[in-house]
């Protein structure tokens, strides 16, 4: 059965069991079931604000909410440790205009629009760029540290696509430093409760009350979530007045990625299942320069800032090749550089190219990039004497859950911010180091909007318990692990940097099959993070493929050899 038909069958087939003269929906793992009538005991929590994810977006929202509403409860759910987020692994820095003598808002806006290749929402770009300095100053006040020179002025880097030096950084571990500061600040607020190792299964909507919910259903509402506490293996029903998805990216849908193992598209997948609108998923940014280590995943990132400081890309023959692809050479936007590297690799039959730093100042390199220097040294590469083998790796999802300028999704009382959201900032290609800035700005905007109506909201106490009766532990974990390998293989082989219609058709056929197999397993198997992550990755992969099939042109991060030109029609793909 095709995926789109299977999705409808699995999500919307409603049966009812008569209990005490009431028509009551009976769900098994989120699916209606007439056979199982017993609901096992489930705990229930209530919170004013529920945040899914503990990266820069989620923590910023939580801290700001806690400061504004000291009498209200904020609950953060994260499926790993608090600091295990994509934010933690961001190396380069945060782009912000805070020196108006050497830079301007107009330059940053124009750089973002050029990188976005026609699909940026200009109003959103202006909001993020102009509100960004105040938001960055706030996290500095909370303890985030950025490198300064001897005179005490901030040291600003320059990355691909930027026309000025505007990247604030903390050595080459900027994300790690921001995450540290935000975690420490969050812990200072007694009304913030962080639950580690909780896996969110689904958003709760009218669907779980027995209603038929489709994309056209008016006024879909979010009442909270079902979540698996992986420490005690109990499923919790968590009711919330406001729910914020800040669940990060999708990098693990590909075999090679800079993203940590947790980046499995959970937020986007559960929002899609809840019938939220999803936008521009075909625009997957491959970072041009991940350290090439055969068989190692995730890949270690070599920040774009290295090229900003003078690093040169060279092919197998040792030739600097970027100038033949773009006048901006090594500082061209990421989509251009990634395709150029891909072309050089295919032409020479190699699995990587090289990043040459041998001509750079050794002491400056070690001071600015100590983590990169140490990593390369650990695998036998002295960057001052040897070139670094690099290859593109899946890095960032420019699409996601569609939001408005306040961070609202198409579902009432549900917000999204950070990488899982599609705000309109990035368009067809993200400008380097804009993502951390976007997360700060939209976390703030989510707070401001939610604050206007939180006091008018109430809990929905009619939500049924999660029913797992009749489910059993999978007899063979290979059913899950092999599906994961297949998803990553299919997406890497057919939906990578360069695409065509034949590859996309093959990818969709295989995603259909994987989906139906996994949904059948999900309905009968005990819920586990491994099973749910595979399920979410399959959904995410489907969204990427389907969006790519709809886009009959090449634009930004989506390059289809069957449609090499840009269409005159500017359009966003909304699923």
C-alpha positions as CSV (number, residue, x, y, z in Angstrom):
1,X,0.0,0.0,0.0
2,X,1.4,3.5,-0.9
3,X,2.7,5.5,2.1
4,X,0.1,8.2,1.8
5,X,-2.7,5.7,1.8
6,X,-1.1,3.7,4.6
7,X,-0.6,6.8,6.7
8,X,-4.3,7.5,6.5
9,X,-5.3,4.0,7.2
10,X,-3.0,3.7,10.2
11,X,-3.8,7.1,11.7
12,X,-7.5,7.6,11.0
13,X,-9.2,4.1,11.2
14,X,-11.5,4.7,14.2
15,X,-13.3,2.0,16.1
16,X,-15.1,2.3,19.4
17,X,-15.7,0.1,22.4
18,X,-18.9,0.5,24.5
19,X,-18.0,1.0,28.1
20,X,-20.6,2.1,30.7
21,X,-23.0,3.2,28.0
22,X,-20.4,5.7,26.6
23,X,-18.7,5.6,23.3
24,X,-15.0,5.6,24.2
25,X,-12.1,5.4,21.7
26,X,-9.6,2.6,22.6
27,X,-6.1,3.2,21.4
28,X,-3.2,0.7,21.3
29,X,0.1,2.6,20.7
30,X,-2.0,5.5,19.4
31,X,-4.0,3.2,17.0
32,X,-7.7,2.4,17.6
33,X,-8.3,-1.2,18.4
34,X,-11.6,-3.1,19.0
35,X,-9.8,-6.2,20.5
36,X,-8.0,-4.6,23.4
37,X,-10.4,-3.1,26.0
38,X,-8.0,-3.0,29.0
39,X,-6.1,0.2,29.7
40,X,-3.2,-0.3,32.1
41,X,-2.3,2.3,34.7
42,X,-0.6,5.4,33.5
43,X,0.8,8.3,35.3
44,X,-0.4,11.8,34.5
45,X,1.4,15.1,34.9
46,X,0.1,18.7,34.4
47,X,2.2,21.7,33.5
48,X,1.5,25.2,32.2
49,X,4.3,25.1,29.6
50,X,5.7,22.0,28.1
51,X,8.9,22.2,26.1
52,X,10.1,19.3,23.9
53,X,13.9,19.6,23.6
54,X,16.7,21.2,25.5
55,X,18.8,22.9,22.9
56,X,19.2,26.7,22.5
57,X,15.5,27.1,21.4
58,X,13.9,25.0,24.1
59,X,16.1,26.3,27.0
60,X,15.7,29.9,25.9
61,X,12.0,29.6,25.8
62,X,12.0,27.9,29.2
63,X,14.2,30.5,30.9
64,X,12.3,33.4,29.5
65,X,9.0,31.9,30.5
66,X,10.3,31.1,34.0
67,X,11.5,34.7,34.5
68,X,8.2,36.1,33.2
69,X,5.9,33.7,35.1
70,X,7.5,32.7,38.4
71,X,4.2,31.2,39.6
72,X,3.7,28.9,36.6
73,X,5.3,25.5,35.9
74,X,7.6,24.9,32.9
75,X,8.5,21.2,32.1
76,X,11.3,20.3,29.7
77,X,11.4,16.8,28.2
78,X,14.6,15.5,26.5
79,X,15.2,12.0,25.3
80,X,18.9,12.0,26.4
81,X,20.9,14.1,28.8
82,X,20.0,17.7,29.0
83,X,23.0,19.0,27.1
84,X,22.9,16.3,24.3
85,X,21.6,18.5,21.6
86,X,22.5,19.7,18.1
87,X,23.3,23.0,19.7
88,X,26.1,21.4,21.7
89,X,27.9,20.4,18.4
90,X,27.6,23.8,16.7
91,X,31.2,25.0,16.1
92,X,31.3,28.1,14.0
93,X,29.3,30.7,15.9
94,X,26.4,33.0,15.8
95,X,25.9,35.6,13.2
96,X,24.9,39.0,14.6
97,X,25.4,42.6,13.6
98,X,26.6,44.3,16.7
99,X,29.2,46.6,15.2
100,X,27.4,49.2,13.1
101,X,30.6,50.9,12.1
102,X,31.9,47.9,10.1
103,X,28.7,46.2,9.4
104,X,25.0,46.8,8.9
105,X,21.6,45.2,9.2
106,X,21.1,45.8,5.5
107,X,24.2,43.7,4.6
108,X,23.2,40.8,6.8
109,X,19.7,40.9,5.4
110,X,21.0,40.9,1.8
111,X,23.5,38.1,2.5
112,X,20.6,36.0,4.0
113,X,18.4,36.6,1.0
114,X,21.1,35.8,-1.5
115,X,21.9,32.5,0.3
116,X,18.2,31.6,0.5
117,X,17.9,31.7,-3.3
118,X,14.6,33.5,-3.6
119,X,12.6,31.7,-1.0
120,X,13.3,33.6,2.2
121,X,10.5,35.6,3.7
122,X,12.0,39.1,3.7
123,X,9.8,40.2,6.7
124,X,11.1,37.3,8.8
125,X,14.7,37.9,7.7
126,X,14.4,41.6,8.9
127,X,12.9,40.5,12.2
128,X,15.7,38.0,13.0
129,X,18.6,40.3,11.9
130,X,17.3,43.4,13.7
131,X,16.1,41.7,16.9
132,X,19.2,39.4,17.0
133,X,21.6,41.8,18.8
134,X,19.3,42.2,21.8
135,X,18.7,38.4,22.1
136,X,22.5,37.7,21.9
137,X,23.1,40.3,24.6
138,X,20.6,38.4,26.8
139,X,22.5,35.1,26.7
140,X,25.7,37.0,27.3
141,X,24.1,38.4,30.5
142,X,23.2,34.8,31.4
143,X,26.8,33.8,31.2
144,X,27.6,32.9,27.6
145,X,31.2,33.8,26.7
146,X,32.5,34.8,23.3
147,X,36.1,35.3,22.3
148,X,37.6,38.8,22.7
149,X,40.8,40.4,21.6
150,X,43.4,42.1,23.7
151,X,41.5,45.3,23.7
152,X,38.3,43.6,25.0
153,X,36.4,43.8,21.7
154,X,34.7,40.8,20.3
155,X,36.6,38.8,17.8
156,X,34.3,38.3,14.8
157,X,34.7,35.6,12.2
158,X,33.6,35.4,8.6
159,X,32.0,32.4,6.9
160,X,30.7,31.5,3.5
161,X,28.1,33.8,2.1
162,X,28.8,36.6,4.6
163,X,30.0,40.0,3.3
164,X,31.4,41.1,6.7
165,X,33.1,39.7,9.8
166,X,30.1,39.2,12.1
167,X,30.3,35.7,13.6
168,X,30.7,35.7,17.3
169,X,32.4,32.5,18.5
170,X,33.9,30.7,21.5
171,X,36.9,29.1,20.0
172,X,35.5,26.3,17.9
173,X,33.0,25.1,20.5
174,X,30.5,28.0,20.3
175,X,27.4,25.7,20.6
176,X,28.9,23.9,23.6
177,X,29.5,27.2,25.4
178,X,26.0,28.5,24.7
179,X,24.4,25.2,25.8
180,X,26.5,25.3,29.0
181,X,25.3,28.8,29.9
182,X,21.7,28.0,29.2
183,X,21.6,24.8,31.2
184,X,23.1,26.6,34.1
185,X,20.7,29.5,33.8
186,X,17.7,27.1,33.6
187,X,18.8,25.3,36.8
188,X,18.6,28.6,38.7
189,X,14.8,28.7,38.2
190,X,12.8,26.5,40.6
191,X,9.7,26.5,38.4
192,X,11.7,24.7,35.6
193,X,11.6,21.0,35.8
194,X,13.9,19.0,33.4
195,X,13.1,15.4,32.7
196,X,16.0,13.6,31.1
197,X,15.5,10.3,29.2
198,X,11.9,10.8,28.3
199,X,10.9,10.0,24.8
200,X,7.8,11.8,23.5
201,X,5.6,9.5,21.5
202,X,2.8,11.7,20.2
203,X,1.2,15.1,20.5
204,X,-2.3,14.8,22.0
205,X,-5.1,16.3,19.8
206,X,-8.8,15.7,19.2
207,X,-7.7,12.5,17.4
208,X,-7.1,10.8,20.7
209,X,-10.6,11.6,21.8
210,X,-12.1,9.7,18.9
211,X,-12.5,12.6,16.3
212,X,-11.5,12.3,12.7
213,X,-8.7,14.8,12.3
214,X,-7.3,15.8,8.9
215,X,-5.3,18.6,7.4
216,X,-8.6,20.4,6.7
217,X,-10.0,20.0,10.2
218,X,-10.5,23.5,11.7
219,X,-9.1,24.4,15.1
220,X,-7.0,21.3,15.8
221,X,-5.8,21.7,19.4
222,X,-2.8,20.4,21.2
223,X,-3.5,19.2,24.8
224,X,-0.1,17.8,25.7
225,X,1.8,14.7,24.9
226,X,2.2,11.0,25.6
227,X,5.8,10.3,26.7
228,X,7.8,7.2,27.6
229,X,9.9,7.5,30.7
230,X,12.8,5.3,29.6
231,X,14.1,4.9,33.2
232,X,11.0,3.2,34.6
233,X,9.5,2.2,31.2
234,X,6.2,3.8,32.0
235,X,4.2,5.9,29.6
236,X,3.2,9.3,31.1
237,X,0.2,11.4,30.0
238,X,1.3,15.0,30.2
239,X,-1.3,17.7,29.9
240,X,-0.2,21.2,29.1
241,X,-1.7,24.6,28.3
242,X,1.1,25.5,25.9
243,X,3.4,23.0,24.1
244,X,6.6,24.0,22.4
245,X,8.4,21.7,19.9
246,X,12.1,22.5,20.0
247,X,13.2,18.9,19.1
248,X,16.0,19.6,16.7
249,X,17.0,18.2,13.3
250,X,16.8,15.2,11.1
251,X,20.4,14.4,10.2
252,X,20.2,10.7,11.2
253,X,18.0,10.0,8.2
254,X,21.3,10.0,6.2
255,X,24.1,7.5,6.6
256,X,26.7,10.3,6.9
257,X,25.8,13.3,9.1
258,X,27.4,15.8,11.5
259,X,24.3,15.5,13.8
260,X,24.4,13.4,17.0
261,X,22.5,10.1,17.3
262,X,19.5,11.9,18.8
263,X,18.7,13.9,15.6
264,X,16.0,11.6,14.3
265,X,13.3,14.1,13.2
266,X,11.0,13.3,16.2
267,X,9.4,16.8,16.4
268,X,8.7,17.1,12.7
269,X,7.3,13.5,12.5
270,X,5.0,13.8,15.5
271,X,3.8,17.2,14.2
272,X,3.0,15.7,10.8
273,X,1.1,12.8,12.4
274,X,-0.9,15.4,14.4
275,X,-1.7,17.1,11.0
276,X,0.4,20.2,11.4
277,X,1.6,21.8,8.2
278,X,5.2,20.9,7.2
279,X,7.1,23.0,4.8
280,X,10.1,22.8,2.4
281,X,11.6,19.5,3.6
282,X,13.5,19.0,0.4
283,X,16.1,21.6,1.5
284,X,18.6,19.5,3.4
285,X,21.8,21.3,3.9
286,X,25.0,19.2,3.6
287,X,27.9,20.8,5.4
288,X,30.7,20.8,2.8
289,X,33.5,19.9,5.2
290,X,33.0,17.1,7.6
291,X,36.1,15.2,8.6
292,X,36.3,12.1,6.4
293,X,36.8,8.9,8.5
294,X,35.6,5.8,6.8
295,X,32.8,4.1,8.8
296,X,32.6,6.7,11.5
297,X,29.2,8.3,12.4
298,X,28.4,11.0,13.3
299,X,31.0,12.8,11.3
300,X,33.2,15.4,13.1
301,X,32.5,18.8,11.8
302,X,35.2,21.1,10.4
303,X,33.6,24.5,10.8
304,X,33.2,26.8,7.9
305,X,35.2,29.3,9.9
306,X,38.4,27.5,9.0
307,X,37.8,28.5,5.4
308,X,36.8,32.0,6.6
309,X,40.3,32.2,8.1
310,X,42.0,31.2,4.9
311,X,41.6,27.4,4.5
312,X,41.6,26.2,0.9
313,X,39.8,23.3,-0.7
314,X,41.9,21.1,-2.9
315,X,41.1,18.0,-5.0
316,X,43.0,14.7,-5.3
317,X,45.5,16.4,-7.6
318,X,46.1,19.1,-5.1
319,X,44.4,21.8,-7.2
320,X,42.4,24.6,-5.6
321,X,39.1,24.0,-7.4
322,X,36.4,26.3,-5.9
323,X,37.2,29.4,-8.1
324,X,36.2,27.4,-11.2
325,X,32.7,26.9,-9.6
326,X,32.0,30.3,-8.1
327,X,33.6,33.7,-8.0
328,X,33.5,33.6,-4.2
329,X,35.7,30.5,-4.3
330,X,36.0,28.8,-0.9
331,X,33.6,31.3,0.8
332,X,30.7,30.6,-1.5
333,X,27.4,29.5,0.2
334,X,27.2,26.0,1.5
335,X,25.0,24.6,-1.3
336,X,27.5,25.8,-3.9
337,X,30.5,24.4,-2.1
338,X,28.8,21.0,-1.3
339,X,27.9,20.5,-5.0
340,X,31.4,21.5,-6.1
341,X,32.9,18.9,-3.7
342,X,30.4,16.3,-4.8
343,X,31.3,17.0,-8.4
344,X,35.1,16.7,-7.7
345,X,34.6,13.5,-5.8
346,X,32.6,11.9,-8.6
347,X,35.0,13.1,-11.3
348,X,38.0,11.6,-9.6
349,X,36.3,8.6,-8.1
350,X,37.4,9.5,-4.5
351,X,35.4,9.6,-1.3
352,X,36.8,13.0,-0.1
353,X,38.7,16.1,-1.1
354,X,41.1,18.0,1.1
355,X,41.1,21.2,3.2
356,X,44.5,22.8,3.2
357,X,45.5,24.8,6.3
358,X,49.2,24.3,6.0
359,X,49.8,28.0,5.1
360,X,47.8,29.4,8.0
361,X,49.4,30.8,11.2
362,X,49.9,27.8,13.5
363,X,49.4,29.6,16.8
364,X,46.3,31.4,15.5
365,X,44.9,28.2,14.3
366,X,45.4,26.4,17.6
367,X,43.9,29.3,19.5
368,X,40.8,29.6,17.3
369,X,40.3,25.9,16.5
370,X,41.7,23.9,19.4
371,X,39.1,21.2,19.2
372,X,39.6,20.7,15.5
373,X,43.4,20.7,15.9
374,X,43.2,18.1,18.7
375,X,40.8,15.9,16.8
376,X,42.9,15.8,13.7
377,X,46.0,15.2,15.9
378,X,44.2,12.2,17.5
379,X,43.9,10.5,14.2
380,X,47.4,11.2,13.0
381,X,46.9,14.5,11.1
382,X,49.0,17.5,11.8
383,X,47.0,20.2,10.1
384,X,50.2,22.4,9.8
385,X,51.9,19.7,7.8
386,X,49.1,17.6,6.2
387,X,45.8,18.4,4.5
388,X,42.6,17.4,6.2
389,X,40.4,14.9,4.3
390,X,36.8,16.3,4.1
391,X,33.5,15.3,2.5
392,X,30.0,16.7,2.7
393,X,27.7,15.4,5.4
394,X,24.0,16.0,6.2
395,X,24.0,18.9,8.6
396,X,20.8,21.0,8.8
397,X,17.1,20.9,7.8
398,X,16.0,24.2,6.4
399,X,12.4,23.2,6.3
400,X,10.2,21.8,9.1
401,X,7.0,22.6,11.0
402,X,5.5,25.7,9.3
403,X,5.2,28.6,11.7
404,X,4.1,32.2,11.6
405,X,6.1,35.2,12.7
406,X,5.2,34.4,16.4
407,X,6.3,30.8,16.2
408,X,2.7,29.5,16.1
409,X,2.1,26.3,14.1
410,X,-1.2,25.4,12.4
411,X,-2.3,23.6,15.5
412,X,-3.7,25.7,18.4
413,X,-1.5,26.1,21.5
414,X,1.4,24.4,19.7
415,X,4.6,26.4,19.0
416,X,7.8,25.4,17.2
417,X,11.2,27.0,17.2
418,X,14.8,26.0,16.4
419,X,15.8,23.6,13.6
420,X,12.5,21.7,13.7
421,X,10.6,24.8,12.6
422,X,10.3,26.4,9.2
423,X,10.0,30.1,10.0
424,X,10.8,31.5,6.5
425,X,14.3,32.7,7.5
426,X,16.4,30.2,5.5
427,X,14.5,29.8,2.3
428,X,16.2,27.3,0.0
429,X,19.5,27.4,1.9
430,X,20.6,28.5,5.3
431,X,23.3,31.2,5.6
432,X,26.1,30.0,7.9
433,X,25.6,30.7,11.6
434,X,22.1,32.1,11.2
435,X,20.5,29.1,12.9
436,X,21.5,29.9,16.5
437,X,20.3,33.5,16.0
438,X,17.0,32.3,14.6
439,X,16.5,30.0,17.6
440,X,17.0,32.9,20.1
441,X,14.7,35.3,18.2
442,X,11.9,32.8,17.8
443,X,12.1,31.4,21.3
444,X,11.6,34.9,22.5
445,X,8.7,35.5,20.1
446,X,7.0,32.3,21.2
447,X,7.2,33.4,24.8
448,X,5.7,36.8,24.0
449,X,2.8,35.3,22.1
450,X,2.1,32.5,24.5
451,X,2.1,35.0,27.4
452,X,-0.9,36.8,25.8
453,X,-3.3,34.0,26.3
454,X,-1.8,31.4,28.8
455,X,-4.2,32.6,31.5
456,X,-7.3,31.9,29.4
457,X,-6.3,28.3,28.8
458,X,-7.4,25.3,30.7
459,X,-6.4,21.6,30.8
460,X,-8.4,19.0,28.9
461,X,-9.1,16.3,31.5
462,X,-11.0,14.1,29.0
463,X,-7.9,12.7,27.4
464,X,-7.8,8.9,27.5
465,X,-4.9,6.9,28.8
466,X,-2.3,5.3,26.5
467,X,-3.3,1.7,26.0
468,X,-0.5,-0.8,25.4
469,X,-2.5,-4.0,26.1
470,X,-1.9,-6.7,23.6
471,X,1.6,-5.5,22.7
472,X,4.7,-7.6,23.2
473,X,8.5,-7.1,23.0
474,X,9.7,-7.6,19.4
475,X,11.0,-11.1,18.9
476,X,13.8,-9.8,16.7
477,X,15.5,-6.5,17.1
478,X,16.8,-7.0,13.5
479,X,13.4,-5.8,12.3
480,X,14.2,-2.4,13.8
481,X,18.0,-2.1,13.2
482,X,17.7,-3.3,9.6
483,X,15.0,-0.8,8.8
484,X,17.2,2.0,10.2
485,X,20.0,0.9,7.9
486,X,17.7,0.8,4.9
487,X,16.3,4.2,5.5
488,X,19.7,5.8,5.8
489,X,21.0,3.9,2.7
490,X,18.0,4.8,0.6
491,X,18.2,8.5,1.6
492,X,21.9,8.7,1.0
493,X,21.9,6.9,-2.3
494,X,18.8,8.5,-3.9
495,X,18.1,11.8,-2.0
496,X,21.5,13.3,-1.4
497,X,23.2,16.5,-2.8
498,X,22.3,15.7,-6.4
499,X,18.9,14.1,-7.3
500,X,16.8,13.1,-10.3
501,X,13.3,11.8,-10.8
502,X,14.3,8.1,-11.2
503,X,16.2,8.2,-7.8
504,X,13.3,10.0,-6.1
505,X,10.8,7.4,-7.5
506,X,12.9,4.5,-6.2
507,X,13.3,6.2,-2.8
508,X,9.5,6.7,-2.5
509,X,8.8,3.1,-3.4
510,X,11.2,1.9,-0.7
511,X,9.9,4.4,1.9
512,X,6.4,3.2,1.3
513,X,7.4,-0.4,2.0
514,X,9.4,0.5,5.1
515,X,6.6,2.6,6.4
516,X,3.9,-0.1,6.1
517,X,6.2,-2.7,7.6
518,X,7.1,-0.5,10.6
519,X,3.6,0.6,11.3
520,X,2.5,-3.0,11.5
521,X,5.3,-3.7,13.9
522,X,4.4,-0.5,15.9
523,X,0.8,-1.6,16.4
524,X,1.9,-4.9,18.1
525,X,5.2,-4.2,19.7
526,X,6.1,-2.7,23.0
527,X,7.0,0.9,22.6
528,X,10.7,1.6,22.7
529,X,12.9,4.6,21.7
530,X,14.5,2.5,19.0
531,X,11.3,1.6,17.3
532,X,9.9,5.1,17.6
533,X,13.1,6.7,16.2
534,X,12.9,4.4,13.2
535,X,9.3,5.3,12.7
536,X,10.1,9.0,12.9
537,X,13.0,8.7,10.5
538,X,10.8,6.9,8.0
539,X,8.2,9.7,8.2
540,X,10.9,12.3,7.9
541,X,12.4,10.6,4.9
542,X,9.0,10.4,3.3
543,X,8.5,14.1,3.8
544,X,11.9,14.9,2.2
545,X,11.3,12.7,-0.8
546,X,7.7,13.9,-1.4
547,X,8.7,17.5,-1.2
548,X,11.6,16.9,-3.6
549,X,9.2,15.2,-6.0
550,X,6.9,18.2,-6.0
551,X,9.7,20.7,-6.7
552,X,10.3,20.7,-10.5
553,X,13.3,22.9,-10.6
554,X,16.8,23.2,-9.0
555,X,17.0,25.8,-6.3
556,X,19.3,26.2,-3.3
557,X,19.9,22.9,-1.6
558,X,17.6,21.0,-4.0
559,X,19.4,20.1,-7.2
560,X,17.6,17.8,-9.7
561,X,19.5,17.0,-12.9
562,X,16.1,16.5,-14.7
563,X,15.2,20.2,-13.9
564,X,18.6,22.0,-13.7
565,X,17.1,25.5,-14.1
566,X,15.2,27.6,-11.6
567,X,11.5,28.0,-12.2
568,X,10.1,31.5,-12.7
569,X,7.5,30.5,-10.1
570,X,8.6,31.0,-6.5
571,X,6.8,28.5,-4.3
572,X,7.0,26.8,-0.9
573,X,6.1,23.1,-0.7
574,X,3.7,22.6,2.1
575,X,2.6,19.0,3.1
